[in-house]
Amino acid sequence: MAACPQYYESSCCTQAWSQRIAARNDPISLAWSSHYVLDPRAPSNARCIELLQSISCLACSPSQGEWADVRSFGLSINVCGPFCSEMLTACGAVMFNSTHTTAEAFGTDGTDFCEFLFPRDSGVSATVLTHSDDCWDDTRGTMQTQGTPIRAHPH
């Protein structure tokens, strides 16, 4: 799986779904990209891209039922506060809306940032929880350790 190598051995995603994630054409990517764009000139956006891809990959996790639920309005995801704080640090200054306002201007903490990143009208809504087993906290995302993908972890 090109987009989510941490789930290569055990995945709930097909190759086609993985390709949608890689192309940022999955529901989670479409949710944030409907409101924000990444600044392609920002040299510091690599970590932001890793985290955004990581949260898109939660759909491929064999444990996805712990963090995601399909509701009548779309997908509801439980995200841990530390992950949202890291997202704000990595993405806040390199994501812009249509008026060229940085995403960090819309939230002073990680909770605000995740809630603005995934507004209910986008088809994906984020509920930010304190760190627990019931929320997504893959702060290591798709980082590599000596060339080997680190497996995602729920806590």
C-alpha positions as MATLAB code, in Angstrom:
seq = 'MAACPQYYESSCCTQAWSQRIAARNDPISLAWSSHYVLDPRAPSNARCIELLQSISCLACSPSQGEWADVRSFGLSINVCGPFCSEMLTACGAVMFNSTHTTAEAFGTDGTDFCEFLFPRDSGVSATVLTHSDDCWDDTRGTMQTQGTPIRAHPH';
ca = [
       0.000    0.000    0.000;
       1.645    3.152   -1.205;
      -0.129    5.649    1.032;
      -0.354    3.723    4.307;
       2.688    1.456    4.618;
       2.154    1.078    8.372;
      -0.811   -1.169    7.495;
       0.878   -3.200    4.782;
       0.575   -6.467    6.723;
      -2.934   -5.934    8.100;
      -5.221   -3.446    6.414;
      -8.886   -2.665    5.998;
      -8.132   -0.775    2.761;
      -7.964   -1.985   -0.774;
      -5.202   -0.885   -3.110;
      -7.715    1.448   -4.786;
      -8.555    3.108   -1.449;
      -4.857    3.507   -0.671;
      -4.441    5.229   -4.034;
      -7.300    7.601   -3.150;
      -5.450    8.505    0.058;
      -2.203    9.051   -1.852;
      -4.046   11.336   -4.296;
      -5.809   13.138   -1.405;
      -9.150   12.021   -2.808;
     -10.438   10.209    0.290;
     -13.189   11.663    2.536;
     -10.797   12.907    5.234;
      -8.472   14.645    2.765;
     -11.426   16.113    0.909;
     -12.812   17.471    4.196;
      -9.759   19.535    5.135;
      -8.891   20.482    1.553;
     -12.388   21.886    0.996;
     -11.460   24.672    3.421;
      -7.649   24.865    3.340;
      -4.740   24.471    0.958;
      -1.152   23.677    1.823;
       1.461   26.231    0.873;
       3.624   24.259   -1.594;
       6.489   26.736   -1.127;
       6.689   26.219    2.628;
       9.786   24.158    3.387;
       8.291   23.126    6.714;
       5.171   21.427    5.368;
       6.660   17.888    5.240;
       5.594   17.067    8.809;
       2.153   18.518    8.163;
       1.758   16.264    5.116;
       2.830   13.225    7.198;
       0.196   13.988    9.844;
      -2.558   14.660    7.314;
      -1.773   11.396    5.547;
      -1.664    9.618    8.895;
      -5.171   10.731    9.807;
      -6.410    9.712    6.351;
      -4.849    6.297    6.922;
      -6.921    5.687   10.046;
      -9.527    4.256    7.669;
      -7.043    1.479    6.846;
      -6.398    0.520   10.458;
      -7.781   -2.819   11.594;
      -8.829   -0.905   14.732;
     -10.673    1.852   12.867;
     -13.905    1.094   14.714;
     -12.326    2.481   17.881;
     -11.936    5.964   16.349;
     -14.354    6.302   13.442;
     -18.094    5.977   13.018;
     -20.287    6.572    9.981;
     -23.211    8.780   10.963;
     -26.148   10.207    9.022;
     -24.143   13.378    8.283;
     -20.954   11.567    7.308;
     -17.875   10.285    9.082;
     -17.280   11.089   12.728;
     -13.740   10.612   14.037;
     -12.422   10.771   17.587;
      -9.033   12.450   17.641;
      -6.781   12.738   20.698;
      -5.851   16.198   21.909;
      -2.065   15.631   21.621;
      -2.456   14.694   17.944;
      -4.446   17.889   17.296;
      -1.806   19.957   19.098;
       0.898   18.434   16.920;
      -1.249   19.099   13.836;
      -1.559   22.760   14.857;
       2.201   23.049   15.353;
       3.025   21.345   12.042;
       0.208   22.673    9.855;
      -1.087   25.917   11.327;
       1.338   28.211    9.519;
       1.424   26.320    6.195;
      -2.322   25.904    5.591;
      -4.381   28.751    4.170;
      -8.058   29.331    3.453;
      -9.493   31.128    0.424;
      -8.709   34.546    1.961;
      -5.063   33.532    2.535;
      -5.530   33.447    6.292;
      -3.415   30.793    7.978;
      -5.229   27.974    9.686;
      -3.546   28.802   12.986;
      -5.538   32.050   13.046;
      -8.711   30.035   13.523;
      -7.640   28.169   16.621;
      -5.521   28.868   19.617;
      -5.107   25.245   20.609;
      -5.168   21.806   19.041;
      -8.828   21.226   19.857;
      -9.915   24.374   18.019;
      -7.626   23.509   15.125;
      -9.049   20.000   14.604;
     -12.615   21.239   14.902;
     -11.963   23.932   12.285;
     -10.053   21.493   10.078;
     -12.990   19.065   10.025;
     -16.186   21.118   10.226;
     -19.439   19.147   10.315;
     -20.505   20.463    6.873;
     -17.448   18.839    5.281;
     -18.811   15.318    5.728;
     -16.181   14.534    8.367;
     -16.409   15.822   11.894;
     -13.764   15.539   14.568;
     -14.432   15.148   18.238;
     -11.332   15.916   20.250;
     -10.925   13.748   23.338;
      -8.351   13.648   26.070;
      -5.731   10.998   25.453;
      -7.412    7.586   25.672;
      -7.773    4.335   23.792;
     -10.908    5.687   22.126;
      -9.222    8.355   20.031;
      -6.694    8.560   17.189;
      -3.210    9.594   18.281;
      -0.789    8.477   15.609;
       1.631   11.326   16.261;
       4.399    9.294   14.687;
       2.388    9.018   11.466;
       4.336    7.700    8.524;
       7.753    8.589    9.878;
      10.525    6.132    9.135;
      12.976    4.565   11.567;
      16.035    3.169    9.825;
      14.007    2.764    6.638;
      11.215    0.740    8.286;
       7.717    2.215    8.664;
       6.582    2.590   12.256;
       3.271    0.843   12.799;
       0.447    3.135   13.827;
      -0.734    2.886   17.383;
      -4.104    3.776   18.925;
      -2.677    5.404   22.071;
];
